[in-house]
Amino acid sequence: MTTEMVMTSRRGNSSRQLHAFTAVELLFVVAIMALLAVMAVPSFARLNKASKVDQTIRSVLSTLRQARYSAVNLRRCTAIMYGDDFSGINPKPLGGVLPKQNEMQIWTVLESVHNTPYQPDVTWPTAWYPFRFQDIAITPKPISFPDGIRIVTGFYDGNKGDFTFWFRKTNVGEISRHQTIIAGDGTLPAWHCNASSHVLIWDVTTGEHAVILTGAAWNAYQRPRVVSRAIAKFGGVPLSHPRDITKRVDTYPGNM
């Protein structure tokens, strides 16, 4: 056998060995990928189960940061308006102020003095006047959140696990429970009775819920964040089941 024939034979054997090794390696990689896919199925299922509330939390936190940036940048009171299901609420909010159900918008709102709402048509204390006169649209296109999710604003006492509201039921309706107001310095307005410090998000079907601190206080600003996922009381009354949140919101008597 010539030297050339020996070298050719060796190259052929090497080629076959190389291809055999590559095939084994490929099968090994495919097996690992299949194993990882099987392991990931439960994780995706858990993510999908909690995604509606968690997705809304992320949207609200992002919107809070955007609203504060706009308020400070423009030196104007800025409002996040939350759309809601008003079918069970009476009186319903005055039309033309809040966005549609499952939508959020950011507006700058007209002021009077010292961060008080612009109120040409009402007189305190006989009527309630939230920051409802919109000026500049920060988000001309509404930000949507999932169906079956509702959002209201209020105050959360972490020591008691109690979420409550402070608002008056008048012909203006309940606009104040569906706004987050941030003053031009990034804090809550000086006239703060209508400026809620917390946001409640809940799933009307499951009762899953979360409370977000807006970050705006009356003399400072903190990072907006989730502060609770299990409220114990609603308006000072123990909450028997999280699914009861909807009824408690819709039938809340307000402050007369």
N, C-alpha and C positions, 0 to 999 in steps of 0.2 A: 504494500500500500504506500502510495507516495505521500510525501509531506503535505502537499496541497489537499489531498483527500482526507488526511487525518485532521487538519485544521478545519475543513468544511464540516466534518462530522462533529467536531467539538462545538463549533458555532451552532449547529442544529440542536445539539443536546442542551446547550446553554439557553437557546431560545425557548425550547419546550419547557425547561425548568422555570424560566422567568414567567412564562404565561401561566403555568400551574400555580406558582406563588401568587400572582396577581389575582387569579380567580378565587383562591382561598381567602385572600385579604378582602376582596369585595364581598364575599359571603359573610365574613366576620363583621364588616361594617354594616351590612344590611340587617344582620341579626341585632346589632346594638341599636340601630334606629328603630326597629320594630319594638324592642323592649322599652325604649324611651317613650314611644307613642302610647303603648299600653299603660305605662306609669302615669302619663300626663292626662289620661281621660278623667280620673276622679278630680284632679285639680281644675280642669276646665268646667266640670259640672258644678263644683263649689263656686267658682267665679261667676258662672252664669246665674246661679241661684241668688247671689247677693248683688248682682250687677246693677239693678235698677236704683237702689238706694245709694250704692257706692258711686255710680256714675253721676247721680245728681249732686252728691257731696263734692265731687271734683269740679263740677260745673259751677256750683255756688261759691266754692273757695276761689276759683279763678275769677268769677264775676266780682266778688268782694275786693280782690286785689286791683282789678281794673277800675272799679268805681273809686277806690281811694286814690289811685294814681291820678285819675281825671279830676277829682275834687281838689287835690293839692295843686295840680298843674294849672287848673283854671281858676283856683281860689274861689270856688263856688260850691254851694250845697249840691250834693249829688244823690240821687235816689235810685236804688234798684227796685223795680216794680215786678212783683211776682203774680203771674196769672194763676187762677185757682178754679175749682169747681164750686160755683156759687149757688147751685141748685138748692142746697139745704140751708143757706144763710139768709137771714132776714133782719134788717133790710139789706138788700144787695148794694154793692158799691155803685156810686155814681158812674155812669157810662163814660167812655172815652178817656179814662185815666189809666187803668191797668190793662196789661196785654191779655191775650186770649189764654185759655186754660193750657197748662204745660208749656208756658213761655215766660221768659224773663227779658227785661229791657233795662238799660241804664240811661237816665236823663239827668241833666242839671235841672234844678227846680227853682222857681222864683222865691226870693226871700224878702223879708221886711227889714228889721234891724236885729242885730245880735243873733243871727242865724234863726230867727223866727220865721214861720211860714208867711208867705204873701197871702193875705186874707181880705180881699176887697168886698166880699159879700156876706161875711159872718162876723159876729161879735162874741168874744169870750165872756162868760162861760156858757152862754145859752146854746152854742153850737160847736161842733168839732171841725177843725180845719186842718187836715193833714197837708203835707207838702205835695199838693196835687196839681199845681200849675207848672206844666212842663215847659222847658225852654230849649235846650240843645240836646239832640239825640246823640248819645255816645255810641249806642249800638242801633243804628237805623234798622238793621235786620234782627228780629228777636232771637234769643238763645233758647233752644228747646230743651226740655227734659222729659223723661219717659212717661208714657200714659200710666195712670194708676198711682202716680206720685203726687202728693200735695205739699205745699210749702206755706208756712205762716211765720210771722215774726212775733217776738215777745221777750220775756225775761225768764232766765233759768237760775234757780237757787241750787247750786251744787250741794250745799250742806243738807238740804231737805229733799233733793231730787225732784223739785217742783218747778213745772213750767206754767207760766201765767201770762195774762195780758193786762194792758191798761188802755182802754179806749172807750169812747162814748158811741152809743147807737143813736144816730140822728139821720136826717134825710140825706146826708152825704154818704151814709153807708159805712162799710168797714174797710176803707182804703188803708187806714193806718196799720192794720194787721198784715198788710201785704206789701210793706215797704221796708227797706233798710236805708236809713239816711246817714250820710257822712258829710260833715262840715268841710269848709275850705281849708282847714288846717289838719284834716285827717282824723279828727276826733268826732264824737257825737255833737250835734248842735247844742248851743247853750240852752236853748229852749228845747229840753230833751224829753218831755213827756210823750212825744210822738216818735221818738227815735229809739227803737228797740235794740237791745244789745245782743240778742240771740236770734237764731233761725231754727225752726223745727221742720224737719223733713220726715215724711212717713209714707209707707206703702199702705194704701187703704185696704188691700186684700189680706196681707200677712200681718200687718201691725209693726213690721220692722221699722225702726226709726232712728234718728240721730239728731243731736242738738249741736249746732255750730255757734261758737263765739265769733261775732263779726270782727272783733279786733279793735273796734272803735269804742273807747271809753270817754267819760266826760272831761278827763284831763290828760289823757294819754292815748297811745295806740299800741296794740299788741299784734302779734301774728294771728290771723284768723285760723281757727282749728276746731276739730271735733272735740267737744268736752263731755259728751255723754251719748251712749247708745241704749240706755234703759232708764227712762224717767219713771219715778215712783208715784208722783202726784200730778194732778192737773188742776190748777187754780186752787190749790190747797186741799183738794179732795183726792184720796187715794185712787189710783188707777187700777181697776180690777183686771183688765187685760189690754194689751197694746192696741188691739183692734178697736177699742172703745175711743181712741183718740179722735176719730172722725166725728162721732156724735158729740164729744165734749167741745170740739172746736165750733161745730155748727150751732150748738145750743148755748154757748157761753153768754151769760147775761150782759156783760159789759159793765162799765162803771157809770152809774147814773148821777 
